[in-house]
């Protein structure tokens, strides 16, 4: 299945698989824009992503700027990793190992990486709570920053080490 530009949610131009495009409806994404976000709604949306993403997709996240879900395969992740590494060198972001969590979505294990913005002194800045964090089976994971959900621990850990220069 080739990736295509989302056409059911016109506010977005993020590429996703046809299966994921068919499974996610505007109302699944709209839950993230409500004044009150219900964890059961987020869990339902996360399960749709997990069950409909392509096998080659290694990661997914919620992009607040465009108010939509984005998935990444290895090739798509490479420029993101390089951007993060450069921002880390400029002291504009950090990925803390303590935030590298293991979480369950729909009975399946996933690995969390949290990107957090910093000021010029390296102090973590408030980025708000990522709404994906309330959708895990075992309860909410409330952390300021941007949650990226990986299929394998190796991918998550290798990206963490690369970005942080370890």
C-alpha positions as CSV (number, residue, x, y, z in Angstrom):
1,X,0.0,0.0,0.0
2,X,1.4,3.4,-0.9
3,X,1.1,6.4,1.2
4,X,-1.2,9.1,0.1
5,X,-2.1,12.6,1.2
6,X,-5.1,12.6,3.6
7,X,-8.2,13.7,1.8
8,X,-10.9,13.2,4.4
9,X,-9.4,15.8,6.7
10,X,-8.8,18.8,4.5
11,X,-6.9,20.8,7.1
12,X,-4.1,18.3,6.9
13,X,-1.5,17.4,4.3
14,X,0.2,14.6,6.2
15,X,0.9,11.3,4.3
16,X,-0.6,8.2,5.8
17,X,-1.5,4.7,4.5
18,X,-4.7,4.2,2.7
19,X,-5.9,1.8,5.5
20,X,-5.2,4.4,8.1
21,X,-6.8,7.1,6.0
22,X,-9.9,5.0,5.7
23,X,-10.0,4.2,9.4
24,X,-9.5,7.6,10.8
25,X,-12.4,10.0,10.4
26,X,-12.5,13.7,11.1
27,X,-14.3,13.0,14.4
28,X,-11.4,10.8,15.5
29,X,-9.0,13.7,15.2
30,X,-11.5,16.3,16.4
31,X,-11.4,14.8,19.9
32,X,-8.0,16.4,20.3
33,X,-9.4,19.9,19.7
34,X,-12.1,19.8,22.3
35,X,-12.0,21.8,25.6
36,X,-12.3,18.5,27.4
37,X,-10.5,15.4,26.0
38,X,-11.8,12.1,27.2
39,X,-9.3,9.3,27.7
40,X,-11.7,6.6,26.2
41,X,-11.9,8.7,23.0
42,X,-8.1,8.9,22.7
43,X,-7.7,5.2,23.4
44,X,-10.2,4.4,20.6
45,X,-8.3,6.6,18.2
46,X,-4.9,5.1,19.2
47,X,-6.3,1.6,18.6
48,X,-7.4,2.6,15.1
49,X,-3.9,3.9,14.4
50,X,-2.2,0.7,15.7
51,X,-4.6,-1.5,13.8
52,X,-4.4,0.3,10.5
53,X,-0.8,1.7,10.1
54,X,1.5,0.1,7.5
55,X,4.0,-2.5,8.7
56,X,6.9,-0.3,7.6
57,X,5.7,2.5,9.9
58,X,7.9,2.7,13.0
59,X,6.4,5.6,14.8
60,X,3.4,7.9,15.1
61,X,2.6,11.1,16.9
62,X,0.1,13.9,17.1
63,X,1.2,17.1,15.3
64,X,-0.4,19.9,17.2
65,X,0.4,22.6,14.6
66,X,-1.8,20.9,12.0
67,X,-4.0,19.1,14.5
68,X,-3.5,15.6,13.0
69,X,-1.8,12.3,13.4
70,X,1.4,11.6,11.5
71,X,3.2,8.3,11.0
72,X,6.8,7.8,10.1
73,X,8.7,4.9,8.4
74,X,12.5,4.7,8.8
75,X,13.2,6.9,5.7
76,X,10.7,9.5,6.9
77,X,12.2,9.5,10.4
78,X,15.7,10.3,9.2
79,X,15.2,14.1,8.5
80,X,13.3,14.4,11.8
81,X,16.2,12.8,13.7
82,X,18.7,15.1,12.1
83,X,16.5,18.1,12.9
84,X,16.2,17.0,16.5
85,X,20.0,16.4,16.7
86,X,20.7,19.9,15.4
87,X,18.2,21.5,17.8
88,X,19.7,19.6,20.7
89,X,23.2,20.9,19.8
90,X,21.7,24.4,19.7
91,X,20.2,23.7,23.2
92,X,16.6,24.1,21.9
93,X,15.4,20.6,22.8
94,X,16.1,17.6,25.0
95,X,15.0,14.0,25.2
96,X,15.3,12.7,28.7
97,X,15.9,9.0,29.2
98,X,13.6,9.1,32.2
99,X,10.7,9.8,29.9
100,X,11.4,6.7,27.7
101,X,8.5,4.7,28.8
102,X,6.9,1.4,27.8
103,X,3.1,1.7,27.3
104,X,0.2,-0.5,26.2
105,X,-2.3,0.4,23.4
106,X,-5.0,-2.1,22.7
107,X,-3.1,-4.8,24.5
108,X,0.1,-4.2,22.4
109,X,3.4,-2.9,23.8
110,X,4.8,0.4,22.5
111,X,7.8,2.5,23.4
112,X,7.5,6.2,24.2
113,X,10.0,9.0,23.4
114,X,9.2,12.5,24.6
115,X,10.8,15.6,22.9
116,X,10.9,18.6,25.1
117,X,11.8,22.2,24.1
118,X,14.4,24.0,26.1
119,X,15.6,27.6,26.5
120,X,19.1,28.8,25.7
121,X,20.3,27.7,29.2
122,X,19.0,24.1,28.6
123,X,16.0,24.5,31.0
124,X,13.0,22.6,29.8
125,X,10.1,24.8,28.7
126,X,6.5,24.1,29.1
127,X,5.1,22.6,25.9
128,X,1.8,21.6,27.3
129,X,0.6,18.0,27.9
130,X,0.5,15.9,24.8
131,X,-3.1,14.6,24.4
132,X,-1.8,11.2,23.2
133,X,-0.6,10.6,26.8
134,X,-4.1,10.0,28.1
135,X,-4.9,7.2,25.7
136,X,-2.8,4.3,27.1
137,X,-4.5,1.2,28.4
138,X,-2.9,1.4,31.9
139,X,-3.8,5.1,32.4
140,X,-2.6,8.5,31.6
141,X,1.1,9.5,31.0
142,X,1.1,13.2,31.6
143,X,4.3,14.8,30.5
144,X,5.1,18.2,29.0
145,X,6.4,17.8,25.5
146,X,5.7,15.9,22.3
147,X,5.1,12.1,22.5
148,X,6.4,9.9,19.8
149,X,5.1,6.3,20.0
150,X,7.5,3.6,18.6
151,X,6.7,0.0,17.6
152,X,10.1,-1.3,18.9
153,X,12.3,-0.5,21.8
154,X,15.4,-0.6,19.5
155,X,14.1,2.1,17.2
156,X,13.1,4.3,20.2
157,X,16.5,3.7,22.0
158,X,18.6,4.2,18.9
159,X,16.9,7.4,18.0
160,X,17.3,8.7,21.6
161,X,21.0,7.9,21.5
162,X,21.5,9.4,18.1
163,X,19.7,12.7,18.9
164,X,21.4,13.0,22.4
165,X,24.9,12.2,21.0
166,X,25.3,9.1,23.2
